[in-house]
């Protein structure tokens, strides 16, 4: 199926299954009154029953339902069709050592392709510091190749099984299995990282100001970012204030927008980082990963920063 056929984009900022920090956003490509296609935010929320968050024509669950597992799965069952892409801000694959079923010869002797890539390229790409010269450059039982490559490119993704991320990776693995084969990785299911998208489009300083600082200034930065997405994303059904005042809702919208860019800009994966990069090591590492990344996973984010000022 051609990516251009997608016209619904769902973003999920995933939180713990027992908590209240999971947010969803739904972007739709629709015709306006003049017959022009435009991208609009149809829904953005952390719970059902929240005012100003949009919604569909069908009734929502009774009560103030948070997006815990059953509610989230029911939401996706309702909205996912052949024209839908879902982008989730959480690891959708586990590190290679955790997935492996082979007898382990140790990381130093492993001949699994992606582990060999990590062992070869991590020391070249990442400065691990000099305080502990014996510190391993890579741990393939907590990390994946995509995290190492993006880190070298200036983005700081969370480590798959790092501190605080493990529960999200476990929940994401459960959801991916539950929703398979309707949602298929790299086809209509994407792992995304909203902070990476903001940084690649608008610069590291804008991304920092959208997280840190006086509350009003953070909200204003987020408003500015939303106004600068493409030719402008319409907020006909959602109050922008709801989006900018909640980090998880803001990130869910960026997750959905990242999925829209993936569908319309023809992103390819690691080889995107080999185009126009100043650091030849990153380009060489990206190309060396090209035939090894599909099973290991990939964090989809804009391959190049836009020329607009940060």
N, C-alpha and C positions, 0 to 999 in steps of 0.2 A: 504494500500500500504506500502511495506517495505521501510524504510528509505534508505536502500542501493541502491534502484532504482533511487534515485535522482542523477543527474550528472551535473545540472546547478544551480548555486548559485548566486543570485542577492542581492547585498547589497545597501541600500539606507541610506545616511546620510541626514536626512530630515531637510530642512530649511523652512522659511516662504514662503507661497504660492505666495507672491508678490516680493520676493527677488531673490537673485542669489546664494544662499549658499547651494542648494540641489545638492548632488553628487550621482552618481550611479556607481557601479562596477559590472561586470559580470565575474564570474569564471566558467570555464568549465573543466570537466574531459574528456580528449581525449587520443587517442593512439598516441604515438610518433613514430618516424621512426623505432624504434626497436620493436614496438608492445606493449610497456609498457604503462599502464595508468598513466597519470600525470595530476596534477591540474595546470591550467594556467589562467592568467589574460587576458581575451579576450577584456575587455573594462573597462575603468575607466575615468570618466570625470565629469565636472560640466556643460558642454553645448555641443551641437552638433557643429561640425565644428572645434573642438579643435585638433590641431596637436598632434600626438604621443599618442593618447588615445584609439587606437584600433577601433573596430566596426565590423559589420556584412557585409554580401554581398549585402544586400538590401540598397537602397538609404536612406539617412537620410533626415529629414525635411529641407526645404529650409531655408537659413539664419543661424544665430548663435543662435539657439533656446536653451534657458535655460529650466531647468526641472521644470517649473511651472505645474499646475495641468493637463491641457490637454496634454501637451507633456509627462509628467511622466506616465499618464494613457496609452497613446498610446505606449510608450516604453514597459510597462509591458504587454499590449495586444500583442505586437509583440513577446516577448520572453518567456512569461510564458506558459509552457505546463505541462504535467503530470510528468515530471522529474525535475521540477524546485522548489526551495525553495527561498523565499524572506525574507530577514532580514532587519528590519527597525529600525533605531536609533531614536525612539520616542515612547511615550506611546500609546499603541494600545487598552487599555481599560481605562475607567474613574473610579475615586474613587467610592467606594460602595455607599456612601450617594448620589452622583450625579445620579447613575444608579437607585436608589431605587424608587419604586412607592408606597410604603406603607405609612401609616400615621406615622409621625415621633414621637417617644416617647422621643427623645433626645439621644445623643450618649451614655450617662451614663446608659440608660435603654434599649438600642437597643438589640434585640435578633437575628439579622441577624448574621449568623455564622462567616463570615469573620470579621465583626465589633467586635464581641465578642472576636475573636482571637487577633485583634489589641489592644483592651482594656486590655486584660489580659497580653499580651506579651511585648508590647511596654515599660512599666515601668521596666521590667526585663532586656530587651535587650539594652536599650539606656540610656545613662547618659545625661539628659537634662540640667545639670548644676544647680547651687544653687543660681544664681542671682535672680531668680524668682521662689520661691517654689510652686507657684500656676499655673505655666505654664502647659498647658495640655501636656501629653506625646504623644498624637496622635490626628490628626484631619482627620477623615475618609472622609471628603468632599474635601480634597486636596491631601491625600496620599492613597497609596495602601499597602497591606501587603507585596508585593514583595520588595518594596523600604525599608521598615523597616527591613526585614530579611537580605537583601544584605548589608544594612548599618551596621547592627550588625556584619556581616561577614567581614567587613573591606573595602567594596566597597561603593563609594558615588554616587549612581544614582541620577538623577534629580527628584525632587518631581513632580508628575503628573500635578498638577495645581499650582505649585509654581511659584515664580517670574520668568518671562521670558519663562516658559515652556508651559503655557496655550495655546498660539497660535499654538504651535507644536502639542499639544494633540488634539486641534480642527481640524487641518488639517489632522492629522492621522486618526481621527474618520471619517472624510469625505471620505478619500481615502479607508479606510477599507470597508465602506458601498458601495462605488462606485464599488469596485473590488470583492465584494461578489456575488455569492458563489465560484467564481473561486479561490480566495485566502481565506483560512480558517485558523483561528487562531490555533496555536499549531500543525497544520497538514502540511501546506506548507507556512504558514505565521508566522514569529517569531518577537517578540520584542527583540532587542539586544541592547547592550551598549558597543561600541568598547573600551572605556577606561577600562571597567571592564575586557574585554577579554585580553587586553594587560597586565593589572595588574595581572590577575590570571595566565597567562602563563609565564610572564617574571619578575614580581615583581613590587612593587610600585615605586621604584626608576627609573626603565626603563620607566614606564608610565609617570612619571613626566618629565624625560629628553626628552621624545618625544613631550612634550607640551611647556616646559619652558626652557629658556636659549638663548644663542647666536644662531642666525638663522642657521648657518652652522652646529653647534653641534646638533641642533634639527633634521635637515635633516639626519645627519649621524646616529643618534639613530634610526630614522624611517627606514633607509636602513638596519640597523642591524636587526631590528625586522622583516622586510619582509624576509630577508635572513634566519631567524631562524624559519619561519613558517613550521611546519611539516618537510618533507624531502626537502623542498624548493619549492616555487611556481614559475612556469615559467612565464617570462615576454616576450613572443615571439611577442606580438602584441601591447604592451604598453610600453612607456618609463618609467622606474622606477623614473626618475627625476620628471615627471609629478605628480606621486603619492606622493612622499615625500615632495614636495614643496607646496602642498595644503592640509591643515588640513582636509577639507571635503572629498577630494578624498581619502586620506589615511584612514580616518575613514570608508568610503564606502567599501574599500577593506577589512578592518578588519570585517565589518558587514557581507560581503559575506563569509569570511573565518570562522566566527563564525557559520554561517548556515551550512557550510561544516562539521565542527566538530560535530554539533548537529546531523547531519544525520549519521555520521560514528562512533560516540562514545556512542550512546544510552543514551543520557541524559534523565533524568526522571522528573526533576522539583525540588521542594523544598527538596525532600528526598535526592538529591545529596549532599546537605549541611550537611546532618546528617552522612555522611561517612567520618571517619577519622578526624573529627574536634576535636580540643583540648578543646573547650568550650562546655560543656554539655548543656548549656542553648540554644545555637544555634541549636544543634541537636534536643533537645526536642521541640523547637518552630517549626522547619522545619517539624518534623513528625506530630505535631498538626495541621499544615496547609494543610497536604497532601490531605484531601478530600474537601478542600474549595477554591483551587486556580484557577481552570480552568476558571471560569467566571471572577474572579477578575483580572486575568492576571499574567504573569510571565516574568521576564527579563532573557533571556537565556544567560548564560555565562559559561565558563569552571568551573566545580565543584571543581577542585583542581588546585593549582599552580603546574606547572611542576618543576622538581628538578633542572633544569638549573639555573645558577646564574643570578642574576639581575644586 
